[in-house]
Amino acid sequence: MTHNTQSWPDSQTFWRDKRVCVTGGAGFLGSFVVDRLHQRGAAEVIVPRKAQYDLREKEAVLALLHDTRPDYIIHLAASVGGIGANRSHQAEFFYDNLMMGVQLMHEAWQANVEKFVAIGTVCAYPKHTQVPFIEEDLWLGYPEETNAPYGLAKKMLLVQSQVYRQQYGYNSIFLLPVNLYGPKDNFDLESSHVIPALIRKCLEAKAAGKKEIVAWGDGSPTREFLYVEDAAEGIVLASERYNRSEPVNLGSSFEISIKDLLETIVRLTDFEGDIVWDTSKPNGQPRRKLDVTKAEHYFGFRSSVPFEEGLRQTIEWYRETANDNTLIPT
């Protein structure tokens, strides 16, 4: 695929008169999107807080639009967690994500908000999807059961985006980021994803002088990860440049096995003990890797942070942040 950069706007010029509402803007990914918009000189960046605007409630959505009058909405807010949280809160995750997204997009259209950027999830893909995942395969089967309610609620925004464009000519887009990692990630072992969990496990084992760490499964599954600052850049570029309702993957196109991932984290954290694989625990989806050609073709996005460099930055951030109140060595 080739792309025509001549048709793309200058970023600084594009954003200087835009009022942008970023739901979830105080969260992990959202904080980096907000930073990017400030760097590009957006006229105003609005970060609604749940205490003031509960987006599950129609009255709160109407109040937000009335109070802030945004030109663009980037909808990042989500109720989400790891496998454990997904299993125990399936009904809440379905309801919260569906109600937030569907009402917000509908009322944004009603209020003539210029553009709506919906952020989906790789969890929307069928459990058994051919690698690399291409956007056209989204409807070939049911998602992995533990996160299906969340994935399907988010996927309804794709349907809404497409039919609102078809019937009303409304400009909304739908992006599918792969698993993210980086500074400010969630390191709570009860709810975190694999990279922060393994980083914390290695650092705490090292600090406590443990001789081994235990990892789930056999290490054979593969995953793709996208550094959070790359993800933020991709979202902002799509907001500027992409104006179609076909879904687009955001990823790094870098696939790594859990075994290689853990061995890399062990090396970067200087943990010198052994890795014990608990094969009584599940492996999860065998492979996960996205086809990312559409993102480069349609809005010129390609991830730029090498995986090991991203891991170093993440480990360093956690060391600095956690040092005050844990055993983590500096």
N, C-alpha and C positions, 0 to 999 in steps of 0.2 A: 504493500500500500504506500502511496505517496500523499503528502499533504501540501496545501498551499498556504504558506505562512502570511502571504500578502493580505489574506482576508481576515486575519486575526487582529483585534484591536490592541493598541498599546495599553499595557496594564495600568499605568499611572493615570492616563487620560480616562480610561474606562471607569475606574472606581471613584474618581474624585467627586462625582455628583451623586453617588449611590448611598442610600441608607440601607444597611444590611442587617437583618435580624438573624442571629445564629442561635437556634434553640440548642440546648446542651453545650453552649459556648463556654461554660465554666468547667466542663469535663475534660477527660484525657485528650481525645482528638480535638474537641471543640476549642480548647485553649490555644492550640497551634493554628487552627483555622483563623481565629480572631487575630492572632499575632500577624499572620500573613496579610489579612485585610488591612490592618493598621499600616504595615510596611508598604502596601500599595497605595496608601493615601485615601482609603474609603472615607466619604464625607462623614458617616456615622456608623458605628458598629454597636448594635443593641444585643445584649445578652439577658434574656428574660430569666428570672429565677422562679423555681417551682412554688416557693412560698407565696409569691405574688400572682403568678399565672399558672394555674394547674391546667395544662393543655388537654387533659382528658375531659374538661368541662367546656361546653360550647360558650358559655358566658365569658369564661377566661380568655378563650381564643378571640372572641369579638373585642374584648377589652384590650388585649395586646395589640391587635391591628389598629384599633382606634387611637390608642395611646402613642404608638410608635410610628405608624404610617410608613412601613418599609417599602423600598422598591424591590428588594430581593429578600427571599427567605431561604436560608440554608438549614434544613431540618436534620439535626444530629441527635436530638434528644431521644433517649431510648431507655426502657427498663430491660436490663440484660444482666447475665452473670455467667459463671462457668457451668460445667455439667451438673454439679450438685444443685446449684440455684435453679438451673433450667428444669431439673426434675421436680423440685418441690414447689415451684412457682409458675407452673405452665399456664394456668388459667389467668393469673395476673399479667404475665408477660404478653399473652395473646391480647387481652382486653386493653391494657395500657398502651401498647404500641399501635394497635389498630385505631383506637379512639383518638390518640394524639395526632397521628398522621392524616387520617382520612378527614377529620374535621378541619385541621389546619389547612390542608390543601384546598378543600372546598371553600372555606371562608376567604382564603387568599385569592382564589379566582373571583369570588363575589366582590371582593374589595379592590379588584384591579391591581393586585400586586403584580409587578412586571414579570417576575420569574420565580419559580419554586424549584429548589434543588433538594431532591429526596435521596437520603442515604440508606441503601439497603444493607444486605449482609451476605457473606459467602454461605451462611447457614441456609439460605433460600434454595441452594442447589440440591438436586436429588441426591439421596444417600449414595447411589451407585452411578457416578457420572464419569464418562470417559475423560482421561487426562490428555492434554490440558482442558480445563473447563472452558467451553465457549458459551457465549451469552445465549445462543439459540437453543442450548440444552436445558435451560432453566425449567421447562415444563415437562421433561421426560420422565419424571417420577416423583415420589414423595420424599421430602427431606429426611435427614437422620432424625430418628424419633425423639431423642432427648431435647433437641432445640427446634423441632418442627413448628410448634405454636408461635414462637418468636419469629422464625424465618418466614412463615406464611403470612403473619400479620404485616411484616415489612414488605413482603412481596405484593400485597394488595395495593401498595402505593404505586407499584409499576403499572398494574391494571388501571388504576385511577388516572395516572399520568397519561397513559395512552388514550383512554377514552375521552378525557377532558380535552386533550389536544385535538382529537378527531371531531368531537361534537362542538366544542367551544373555541377551538383554536388557541387553547391556553398553553403558554410556554412553561413546561415543567420537564425536568430530566431526572433520571434514576441511575445512581452509581452503586457498584457492588465491590466494596473494599474487601480484600482478604484479611486474615488475622494481622492485627497491628501490634507493635511493640515499641518501646522507647522510654525516655524519661517521663516521669509523672504517671506511669502505668500503675495499675492496681497490684500491690504485692501481698495482699491478704491471702494466705494459703487456703482459706475456705472458699474463696470466690475468684481467685486470679486465674489467668490463662497460663499456658505451659512455660513461656520464657521467664516471666517474673517469678513464677513458683520455683523453677529450677535454679535461678540466680540466688534467691533467698535461701533455698535448701543448701546450696554449696557454701555460701558465705557463713551461714549459721553452723554448719558442720565443721568448717575450718576453725571458726572461733571457739567452738566447744571441744576441739581436738578429737572429733569422731574419726573412726577409721574407715567408715563407709557411708554411702547414702543409698537409699532404695528408690528405684524408679519403676513406674508402672509399665507392664507389657514386656515386649522383647526388644523394643527400640527400632523395629523395622518400618513402622508407618512413616510417610513423608508429609511434610507440611511446607507451605509457602508463607513467608512473613514480609510485611511491608513496614518500614520505619515510619513512625508517626509523622515526622516532618515531611516526608515524601507524600504521605497520604493527604496531608493538609494542602500541599502544593497542587496535587492532582485535583482535589475538590475545587480549589479556587480557579485553576485553569479551566475546568469544565464549566464552572459558573460563568466565566468570561466568554468562552468560545463554543460551547456545545449547545445546540438548540434543537434536539430531536428527542423523542421519547423511547427510542430503543435503549435497553439497558447497556451499560458499559462497565467492564471489570476494571478495578484498580488493584494492581499487584506489582510484584518485583520480578516475576518470572524466575525466581530462584527457589529451587526445591531442595530440601535437606531432610535427611532421616532424623528421627528423634534421637537415635543413637549418636549420630555425628553432632547433632545440636548439643546434647548433654556433654559430650567429650570436649566440644569447643568451650562451653561455659566452664567446665572443670578447669581447663587450661587457663582461661582468662581470669578466673577467680583464685588461681593458685591452690585449689583444693588438691591434696595429695593422697587422699584415701581411695578406696575402691568403689566401683559402681556395681550394685546388686540389682539385677532385673527381676522383678516380681511378676512372673508370667501367669500367675493366677488372676492378675488384674487385666482388664480389657485393653486392647490396642487402639480401638476407635476406627475411624475411617482409614482405609489402607493408604490412600494417596490424596493429596490436595495440591493442585497447581492450576493457576489460571492462564488462559490465553489473554495477553494484554495488548494485542495489535490494534484493537479499535481505539483504545485511549490515546495511543501515539498518533494514529491516523486522524482522529476527529478533533483532538485538542492539544496535541503535541506533548503529552505527558509520558515521561519515562523515569522510573525511579533512579536516584543518583547516589544514595548512601550505600556503600558496600556492607554486606551483612555483618561481617566481623567488626567493622567500625561502629555500626549501630549498636551491636552488643556491648562494646567497650563503653560507649556513651551511657547506655542504660545501667550497666553495672556501676559506673562511676557516680551517676546520679543517686542510685539507691544507697551506695556506701555513704555518701555525704548526707543524705536525708535521714537514713536509719541510724546513723552513728550515735545520735544523742540519747536514744532510749532502748538500744538493743546491744547484743554482744558483737555486732558487726565490727571487724577491724578496719581502720582507715588505711 
